[in-house]
């Protein structure tokens, strides 16, 4: 699922530099399936124990994220820093 949408989650931006970073993207479909996309393959995870691991990872990522005006401000600061670095 390359361009999926999570109906109950509006996305977010990691709020701290030490935030958990996921090397591969994944999409969860209820408690029945997780699709993991890597550079060379797509994995279909169906074992409940493994699905629970992805559920916990998602919770950590969601708790690190900021949304709305806080996310916009974080992005503005990052763009500002990038702009200053490119001028030097």
Backbone as a chain_set.jsonl record, in Angstrom:
{"seq": "XXXXXXXXXXXXXXXXXXXXXXXXXXXXXXXXXXXXXXXXXXXXXXXXXXXXXXXXXXXXXXXXXXXXXXXXXXXXXXXXXXXXXXXX", "coords": {"N": [[0.847, -1.174, 0.0], [1.122, 1.81, -1.147], [0.2, 4.479, -1.21], [-1.56, 4.943, 1.026], [-4.243, 5.724, 3.317], [-4.806, 6.582, 6.625], [-7.663, 6.323, 8.362], [-8.351, 7.1, 11.024], [-6.298, 8.668, 11.951], [-4.394, 11.567, 11.748], [-1.825, 12.025, 10.832], [1.54, 13.29, 11.344], [4.435, 15.056, 12.624], [7.672, 14.162, 13.627], [8.633, 15.18, 16.886], [11.028, 15.524, 18.203], [14.636, 15.532, 18.04], [15.803, 13.118, 18.745], [14.013, 11.195, 18.059], [12.36, 8.067, 17.349], [13.228, 6.451, 14.392], [11.952, 4.963, 11.556], [13.142, 2.478, 9.45], [11.921, 1.094, 7.39], [8.805, 1.436, 5.735], [5.486, 0.876, 6.987], [2.177, -0.481, 6.884], [-0.793, -0.839, 8.664], [-3.531, -3.034, 8.891], [-6.201, -3.197, 10.56], [-6.213, -5.708, 13.053], [-5.273, -7.774, 11.603], [-3.448, -7.786, 9.472], [-0.242, -6.656, 8.459], [1.533, -4.708, 6.241], [4.774, -4.506, 5.131], [7.069, -2.425, 3.673], [10.055, -2.697, 1.994], [13.242, -1.902, 0.509], [13.66, -3.91, -1.365], [11.52, -5.692, -1.264], [8.101, -6.597, -0.391], [6.646, -7.298, 2.625], [4.275, -9.474, 4.084], [2.719, -9.497, 6.998], [1.148, -11.622, 9.186], [0.947, -12.961, 11.568], [-0.322, -12.881, 14.827], [1.348, -12.145, 17.074], [3.509, -10.834, 15.871], [2.161, -8.777, 14.567], [1.304, -7.36, 16.78], [3.743, -6.273, 17.643], [4.237, -4.365, 15.649], [2.06, -2.77, 16.143], [2.746, -1.688, 18.64], [5.049, -0.284, 17.878], [3.883, 1.589, 16.165], [2.325, 3.019, 18.026], [4.369, 4.23, 19.568], [5.574, 5.863, 17.608], [3.376, 7.504, 16.931], [2.968, 8.813, 19.363], [5.247, 10.365, 19.483], [4.878, 12.209, 17.541], [3.919, 15.474, 16.347], [1.199, 17.678, 15.611], [-0.858, 19.864, 13.567], [-0.669, 23.336, 14.394], [1.656, 23.198, 15.926], [3.216, 21.358, 14.497], [3.489, 22.795, 12.092], [5.02, 24.976, 13.003], [7.369, 23.654, 13.787], [8.244, 22.72, 11.292], [8.605, 25.187, 10.003], [10.777, 26.179, 11.524], [12.742, 24.282, 10.868], [12.999, 24.755, 8.101], [13.904, 27.374, 8.198], [16.417, 27.035, 9.479], [17.663, 25.484, 7.519], [17.714, 27.286, 5.4], [19.401, 29.276, 6.454], [21.802, 27.812, 6.665], [22.356, 27.28, 3.979], [23.084, 29.746, 3.049], [25.579, 30.214, 4.031]], "CA": [[0.0, 0.0, 0.0], [2.041, 2.93, -1.244], [-0.427, 5.768, -0.941], [-2.73, 4.657, 1.837], [-4.726, 6.754, 4.23], [-5.275, 6.065, 7.898], [-8.866, 7.105, 8.625], [-8.458, 7.621, 12.38], [-5.035, 9.294, 12.337], [-4.181, 12.66, 10.802], [-0.409, 12.207, 10.518], [2.268, 14.116, 12.288], [5.846, 15.298, 12.406], [8.408, 13.854, 14.86], [8.836, 16.425, 17.627], [12.329, 15.585, 18.863], [15.7, 15.0, 17.191], [16.121, 11.745, 19.116], [12.816, 10.394, 17.8], [12.52, 6.785, 16.674], [13.117, 6.543, 12.942], [11.659, 3.652, 10.992], [13.87, 2.297, 8.192], [10.965, 0.614, 6.395], [7.444, 1.882, 6.026], [4.529, -0.214, 7.177], [0.761, -0.123, 6.96], [-1.548, -1.815, 9.452], [-4.93, -3.233, 8.517], [-6.81, -3.745, 11.773], [-5.29, -6.618, 13.733], [-5.169, -8.971, 10.775], [-2.397, -7.73, 8.459], [0.685, -5.532, 8.358], [2.371, -4.737, 5.047], [6.04, -3.82, 5.358], [7.748, -2.158, 2.407], [11.495, -2.465, 2.059], [13.783, -1.545, -0.797], [13.615, -5.02, -2.316], [10.38, -6.603, -1.134], [6.973, -6.253, 0.468], [6.362, -8.402, 3.542], [2.902, -9.564, 4.585], [2.777, -10.015, 8.362], [-0.189, -12.064, 9.602], [0.999, -13.588, 12.888], [-0.763, -11.919, 15.85], [2.46, -11.642, 17.891], [4.268, -9.875, 15.065], [1.284, -7.619, 14.359], [1.343, -6.603, 18.036], [4.992, -5.505, 17.646], [4.029, -3.195, 14.799], [1.116, -1.909, 16.854], [3.502, -0.943, 19.653], [5.903, 0.674, 17.16], [3.008, 2.673, 15.708], [1.978, 3.838, 19.193], [5.544, 5.045, 19.896], [5.698, 6.892, 16.569], [2.253, 8.442, 17.061], [3.183, 9.625, 20.565], [6.349, 11.296, 19.211], [4.492, 13.154, 16.49], [3.141, 16.672, 16.643], [0.297, 17.987, 14.502], [-1.432, 21.206, 13.567], [0.209, 24.507, 14.465], [2.953, 22.775, 16.461], [3.946, 20.77, 13.369], [3.837, 23.89, 11.172], [6.118, 25.732, 13.609], [8.559, 22.805, 13.699], [8.663, 22.739, 9.885], [9.137, 26.538, 9.754], [12.11, 26.256, 12.134], [13.653, 23.461, 10.061], [13.245, 25.478, 6.851], [14.731, 28.518, 8.564], [17.777, 26.537, 9.694], [18.186, 25.064, 6.216], [17.965, 28.509, 4.644], [20.604, 29.901, 7.019], [22.97, 26.99, 6.312], [22.651, 27.385, 2.549], [23.662, 31.071, 2.788], [26.962, 30.288, 4.53]], "C": [[0.889, 1.233, 0.0], [1.417, 4.253, -0.845], [-1.705, 5.567, -0.139], [-3.094, 5.82, 2.732], [-5.219, 6.077, 5.492], [-6.471, 6.9, 8.326], [-8.925, 7.733, 10.012], [-7.195, 8.322, 12.852], [-4.685, 10.343, 11.316], [-2.723, 12.937, 10.493], [0.271, 13.072, 11.55], [3.726, 14.206, 11.911], [6.564, 14.938, 13.698], [8.799, 15.142, 15.572], [10.205, 16.543, 18.273], [13.405, 14.985, 17.965], [16.056, 13.561, 17.523], [14.932, 10.807, 18.9], [13.178, 9.081, 17.114], [12.317, 6.988, 15.185], [12.933, 5.133, 12.401], [12.349, 3.543, 9.638], [12.948, 1.844, 7.067], [9.585, 1.139, 6.75], [6.542, 0.668, 6.232], [3.127, 0.351, 7.268], [0.044, -1.231, 7.713], [-2.995, -1.839, 8.987], [-5.6, -3.977, 9.662], [-5.778, -4.591, 12.504], [-5.059, -7.875, 12.918], [-3.995, -8.975, 9.816], [-1.552, -6.473, 8.621], [1.475, -5.735, 7.077], [3.604, -3.897, 5.339], [6.72, -3.659, 4.012], [9.222, -1.914, 2.671], [11.971, -2.118, 0.655], [13.558, -2.659, -1.806], [12.373, -5.9, -2.242], [9.267, -5.986, -0.296], [6.679, -7.476, 1.32], [4.913, -8.323, 3.993], [2.959, -10.251, 5.95], [1.359, -10.357, 8.802], [-0.207, -12.707, 10.989], [0.639, -12.561, 13.965], [0.368, -11.333, 16.695], [3.266, -10.579, 17.148], [3.446, -8.606, 14.813], [1.287, -6.74, 15.61], [2.615, -5.762, 18.135], [4.853, -4.236, 16.812], [3.031, -2.228, 15.438], [1.817, -1.072, 17.912], [4.411, 0.099, 18.994], [5.075, 1.862, 16.682], [2.647, 3.598, 16.862], [3.133, 4.758, 19.586], [5.68, 6.188, 18.899], [4.597, 7.942, 16.692], [2.432, 9.355, 18.272], [4.308, 10.637, 20.389], [5.93, 12.426, 18.284], [3.763, 14.365, 17.052], [2.309, 16.991, 15.41], [-0.104, 19.453, 14.56], [-0.394, 22.307, 13.607], [1.588, 24.144, 15.0], [3.81, 22.172, 15.353], [4.379, 21.854, 12.388], [5.022, 24.694, 11.706], [7.426, 24.943, 13.537], [9.114, 22.803, 12.274], [9.245, 24.109, 9.532], [10.554, 26.676, 10.302], [13.125, 25.47, 11.314], [13.99, 24.16, 8.749], [14.132, 26.697, 7.087], [16.192, 28.107, 8.734], [18.421, 26.143, 8.368], [18.56, 26.282, 5.372], [19.24, 29.199, 5.136], [21.861, 29.136, 6.644], [23.347, 27.155, 4.847], [23.265, 28.74, 2.193], [25.109, 31.168, 3.24], [27.913, 29.49, 3.689]], "O": [[1.361, 1.652, 1.057], [2.071, 5.068, -0.194], [-2.79, 5.965, -0.563], [-2.334, 6.778, 2.876], [-5.971, 5.104, 5.428], [-6.31, 8.082, 8.627], [-9.501, 8.81, 10.164], [-7.038, 8.55, 14.051], [-4.676, 10.052, 10.12], [-2.408, 13.991, 9.941], [-0.351, 13.529, 12.51], [4.195, 13.523, 11.001], [6.128, 15.354, 14.771], [9.248, 16.093, 14.932], [10.514, 17.588, 18.847], [13.138, 14.045, 17.215], [16.566, 12.845, 16.66], [14.869, 9.738, 19.507], [14.171, 8.994, 16.393], [11.35, 7.623, 14.763], [13.68, 4.221, 12.756], [12.17, 4.402, 8.775], [13.18, 2.183, 5.906], [9.241, 1.269, 7.925], [6.806, -0.418, 5.718], [2.917, 1.496, 7.67], [0.246, -2.414, 7.437], [-3.599, -0.799, 8.725], [-5.576, -5.206, 9.731], [-4.603, -4.23, 12.566], [-4.695, -8.918, 13.461], [-3.57, -10.043, 9.376], [-2.064, -5.384, 8.881], [2.027, -6.812, 6.849], [3.505, -2.737, 5.738], [6.924, -4.635, 3.291], [9.594, -1.046, 3.461], [11.171, -2.052, -0.277], [13.293, -2.39, -2.978], [12.195, -6.776, -3.089], [9.465, -4.995, 0.407], [6.485, -8.57, 0.792], [4.389, -7.239, 4.252], [3.218, -11.451, 6.035], [0.475, -9.501, 8.796], [-1.283, -12.97, 11.527], [1.233, -11.483, 14.01], [0.347, -10.141, 17.002], [3.653, -9.561, 17.721], [3.98, -7.497, 14.845], [1.275, -5.513, 15.508], [2.572, -4.649, 18.659], [5.297, -3.164, 17.221], [3.151, -1.012, 15.286], [1.523, 0.113, 18.067], [4.533, 1.222, 19.483], [5.512, 3.009, 16.782], [2.66, 4.819, 16.708], [2.915, 5.928, 19.899], [5.877, 7.34, 19.287], [4.863, 9.138, 16.571], [2.089, 10.535, 18.216], [4.328, 11.661, 21.071], [6.565, 13.48, 18.254], [3.09, 14.293, 18.08], [2.673, 16.618, 14.295], [0.263, 20.181, 15.482], [0.637, 22.227, 12.939], [2.587, 24.722, 14.573], [5.008, 22.447, 15.28], [5.511, 21.835, 11.903], [5.923, 25.052, 10.949], [8.479, 25.515, 13.254], [10.328, 22.876, 12.082], [10.26, 24.191, 8.841], [11.431, 27.222, 9.633], [14.241, 25.937, 11.089], [15.147, 24.158, 8.329], [15.002, 27.011, 6.274], [17.092, 28.753, 8.197], [19.592, 26.437, 8.128], [19.6, 26.297, 4.713], [20.057, 29.651, 4.334], [22.885, 29.746, 6.336], [24.53, 27.169, 4.509], [23.9, 28.872, 1.147], [25.804, 32.114, 2.87], [29.109, 29.451, 3.977]]}, "num_chains": 1, "name": "protein.A"}
